[in-house]
Amino acid sequence: MPPFDAVIAEMARKIKAADHKPLGALRLQLQSVLPAPILAQSMDSLTYYIESCPVTLRDFAVAVSAGYSASLQQVAAGVYQYLTEPNDLLLDDTNGVLGFLDDAWLIHNTAYRCVQSQLVNAQQFSADWNKIVMADRLALQLFPPQVKAALDGIVAQYSNLVAQEMRQFQPAPSPGDSTDSTGGKTIDDYYYTIGGTSYLSTKPIG
């Protein structure tokens, strides 16, 4: 298990000390396209999304260390490698607090997909998933296309690792079955997706 404690503490320190003016600038940009109540709710959720990611990472690390899943260990190692990379997709030192948006997206989405897999339990996380759902779609819209594509690819790799382990516990399809055991659907077909179009819904995840 990677040593997450130092990473979590440093991330929390940097987020607290980061310049929050980019959030104010973003609010000004969005006020012409979003009604005031939705704008306030969205900006509150986006702030929470970034500031809560060290807590979600802590909960994820604790959940992984308490289990015996080889795929979760691999996912944790991948997350650790990304977070300790000095030049990640959004530079922390030049984008103010929004420089942590890629880290927050990766942490929250990785944790959520591991909850979907049922290899970790939703109750092991203290996150307000309703706020995270709301902020996630906005975060996706803020990413440059190449950043979004790269993050999607990383989380897809993590999901594939977990799915390969979960398939070991799935019943084999019957001889006459023309589809796979999930009917050709993915995990996200059964759960509310963070990046779904209903990001303003209050429907809870899980």
Backbone torsions as a table, in degrees:
resi	resn	phi	psi	omega
1	MET	NA	126.2	179.6
2	PRO	-61.4	152.4	179.8
3	PRO	-79.5	86.7	-173.9
4	PHE	-77.2	-21.1	-171.7
5	ASP	-54.9	-46.9	-178.5
6	ALA	-66.9	-38.4	179.1
7	VAL	-64.0	-43.8	-179.4
8	ILE	-63.6	-46.5	-179.4
9	ALA	-63.0	-42.8	-179.7
10	GLU	-68.1	-39.2	178.2
11	MET	-64.3	-45.0	179.1
12	ALA	-61.3	-40.8	179.5
13	ARG	-64.3	-45.1	-177.7
14	LYS	-67.7	-39.6	179.0
15	ILE	-64.1	-41.6	179.9
16	LYS	-65.0	-36.9	-177.0
17	ALA	-86.8	-10.7	-174.1
18	ALA	-68.1	153.7	176.2
19	ASP	-67.5	120.4	-179.3
20	HIS	-93.7	3.8	-179.6
21	LYS	-61.2	-34.0	177.4
22	PRO	-58.1	-29.0	176.0
23	LEU	-67.1	-39.4	176.9
24	GLY	-65.6	-39.8	177.8
25	ALA	-64.7	-38.8	178.3
26	LEU	-64.9	-40.4	178.1
27	ARG	-59.0	-43.0	179.5
28	LEU	-63.1	-36.8	-179.7
29	GLN	-68.8	-32.9	-174.4
30	LEU	-90.6	-13.8	-172.8
31	GLN	-68.6	-17.5	178.2
32	SER	-85.5	-12.0	-176.8
33	VAL	-118.6	-11.9	180.0
34	LEU	-120.5	136.2	173.4
35	PRO	-58.9	149.7	-173.7
36	ALA	-53.4	-45.8	-179.2
37	PRO	-63.4	-40.1	179.9
38	ILE	-69.9	-37.8	178.2
39	LEU	-61.4	-47.0	-179.6
40	ALA	-62.4	-42.6	179.5
41	GLN	-65.1	-40.7	-178.6
42	SER	-67.4	-43.6	-178.8
43	MET	-68.9	-36.8	175.5
44	ASP	-62.3	-43.0	179.8
45	SER	-67.1	-39.4	-179.9
46	LEU	-65.7	-40.2	176.6
47	THR	-62.3	-45.1	177.4
48	TYR	-61.8	-41.0	-178.8
49	TYR	-54.5	-45.4	-179.0
50	ILE	-75.8	-48.3	-173.4
51	GLU	-69.1	-24.4	-177.9
52	SER	-90.4	-6.0	-174.3
53	CYS	-64.4	-32.7	174.6
54	PRO	-63.5	-33.0	178.6
55	VAL	-69.4	-43.7	176.8
56	THR	-62.0	-39.5	177.5
57	LEU	-63.9	-41.2	176.8
58	ARG	-61.5	-46.9	-179.9
59	ASP	-62.6	-39.1	178.9
60	PHE	-64.1	-45.5	-179.4
61	ALA	-62.2	-41.0	178.7
62	VAL	-65.0	-43.0	-179.7
63	ALA	-63.8	-41.6	-179.7
64	VAL	-66.5	-42.8	-177.9
65	SER	-68.5	-22.3	-179.4
66	ALA	-85.6	-9.8	-177.6
67	GLY	-107.7	-172.3	-176.4
68	TYR	-128.2	23.4	-176.2
69	SER	-84.9	122.2	177.5
70	ALA	-67.3	-36.9	-178.9
71	SER	-68.3	-37.6	177.2
72	LEU	-65.3	-35.5	175.5
73	GLN	-62.0	-40.5	178.3
74	GLN	-67.1	-40.8	177.5
75	VAL	-62.6	-44.9	179.1
76	ALA	-59.5	-41.0	178.6
77	ALA	-63.6	-39.2	177.9
78	GLY	-65.2	-43.8	177.8
79	VAL	-61.7	-44.1	179.6
80	TYR	-59.6	-44.8	-179.3
81	GLN	-61.3	-42.0	179.7
82	TYR	-64.9	-46.0	-174.8
83	LEU	-69.7	-22.8	179.2
84	THR	-96.9	1.3	176.6
85	GLU	-75.7	121.4	-176.3
86	PRO	-65.3	-28.7	180.0
87	ASN	-117.6	78.6	-179.9
88	ASP	-85.9	-166.8	-170.6
89	LEU	-69.3	-34.9	173.1
90	LEU	-120.2	119.0	-176.0
91	LEU	-69.1	126.5	-177.3
92	ASP	-68.2	-32.5	-171.4
93	ASP	-82.4	-15.3	-174.7
94	THR	-116.6	-1.7	-177.6
95	ASN	-119.7	14.0	-177.6
96	GLY	60.0	-148.9	-177.1
97	VAL	-66.3	-24.5	178.2
98	LEU	-70.0	-12.5	174.7
99	GLY	-66.9	-14.6	178.9
100	PHE	-96.8	5.6	-177.1
101	LEU	-66.2	-37.0	178.0
102	ASP	-67.3	-38.9	177.1
103	ASP	-63.0	-44.4	-179.6
104	ALA	-63.0	-44.8	-179.6
105	TRP	-60.3	-46.1	-178.6
106	LEU	-63.1	-44.5	-177.7
107	ILE	-64.9	-51.6	-176.5
108	HIS	-64.8	-43.0	-177.9
109	ASN	-70.3	-37.1	176.7
110	THR	-64.0	-46.8	179.6
111	ALA	-60.5	-44.0	-177.9
112	TYR	-63.5	-42.5	-179.3
113	ARG	-69.8	-28.3	174.6
114	CYS	-72.9	-32.8	172.6
115	VAL	-65.3	-42.8	177.7
116	GLN	-55.9	-38.2	-177.1
117	SER	-71.1	-15.1	-177.6
118	GLN	69.6	14.9	172.6
119	LEU	-81.1	-20.3	169.2
120	VAL	-129.5	160.7	-173.7
121	ASN	-102.1	140.0	179.2
122	ALA	-58.5	-31.6	-179.3
123	GLN	-69.8	-10.2	177.1
124	GLN	-81.4	-3.0	-178.7
125	PHE	-116.6	138.8	-179.7
126	SER	-98.0	4.9	-176.7
127	ALA	-64.4	147.1	169.3
128	ASP	-86.8	93.9	-173.0
129	TRP	-66.7	-23.8	177.3
130	ASN	-64.2	-42.9	177.4
131	LYS	-67.2	-37.6	-179.7
132	ILE	-66.0	-40.4	176.8
133	VAL	-58.2	-46.4	-177.8
134	MET	-63.1	-43.2	-175.8
135	ALA	-75.3	-26.0	-171.7
136	ASP	-64.4	-42.5	179.9
137	ARG	-67.1	-39.5	176.5
138	LEU	-62.5	-41.1	178.2
139	ALA	-59.8	-43.3	179.6
140	LEU	-60.8	-36.5	-179.6
141	GLN	-72.4	-22.9	-179.1
142	LEU	-84.3	-21.9	-178.2
143	PHE	-72.1	139.1	166.6
144	PRO	-60.3	151.1	-176.1
145	PRO	-52.9	-40.0	-177.7
146	GLN	-68.8	-31.8	178.1
147	VAL	-70.9	-45.4	178.3
148	LYS	-58.8	-45.3	-179.0
149	ALA	-62.9	-40.6	-179.8
150	ALA	-65.9	-44.2	179.7
151	LEU	-65.6	-42.3	176.5
152	ASP	-57.6	-41.6	-179.5
153	GLY	-65.1	-39.5	179.6
154	ILE	-64.2	-48.4	-178.5
155	VAL	-67.3	-33.2	175.9
156	ALA	-62.7	-39.7	176.5
157	GLN	-61.7	-43.9	178.9
158	TYR	-62.9	-43.2	-179.3
159	SER	-63.0	-38.1	178.8
160	ASN	-65.6	-39.0	177.4
161	LEU	-59.7	-46.9	-179.1
162	VAL	-67.3	-41.6	-178.8
163	ALA	-62.1	-37.6	178.8
164	GLN	-62.8	-38.8	178.0
165	GLU	-69.9	-40.5	-177.8
166	MET	-67.1	-30.7	-179.9
167	ARG	-62.7	-22.4	177.8
168	GLN	-65.3	-22.2	-176.4
169	PHE	-104.8	3.7	179.9
170	GLN	-89.8	141.2	176.4
171	PRO	-66.3	145.5	177.7
172	ALA	-67.7	144.0	178.7
173	PRO	-64.2	148.8	178.4
174	SER	-68.6	155.0	-175.8
175	PRO	-54.7	-34.1	-177.4
176	GLY	-91.8	3.6	-177.1
177	ASP	-79.8	123.7	-177.4
178	SER	-89.7	-5.5	179.0
179	THR	-118.5	170.6	176.0
180	ASP	-76.9	179.4	-172.9
181	SER	-68.1	-13.7	178.4
182	THR	-105.8	7.6	-179.2
183	GLY	68.5	24.7	179.2
184	GLY	80.1	8.8	-178.7
185	LYS	-98.6	160.1	176.1
186	THR	-99.1	173.9	177.5
187	ILE	-55.8	-39.6	-175.9
188	ASP	-65.1	-15.8	176.0
189	ASP	-72.7	-15.6	-176.9
190	TYR	-106.9	-8.7	-176.2
191	TYR	-129.7	157.5	173.8
192	TYR	-69.0	124.3	-174.6
193	THR	-89.9	134.7	179.5
194	ILE	-56.3	-43.9	-177.2
195	GLY	-87.3	18.2	-176.4
196	GLY	-72.8	168.8	-176.0
197	THR	-72.5	-16.8	-177.6
198	SER	-94.4	46.8	-172.5
199	TYR	-68.8	-16.8	178.6
200	LEU	-90.2	0.9	177.4
201	SER	-69.6	152.9	174.9
202	THR	-97.6	10.9	180.0
203	LYS	-63.9	124.9	-177.9
204	PRO	-73.7	151.3	174.8
205	ILE	-78.5	148.0	171.2
206	GLY	113.1	NA	NA
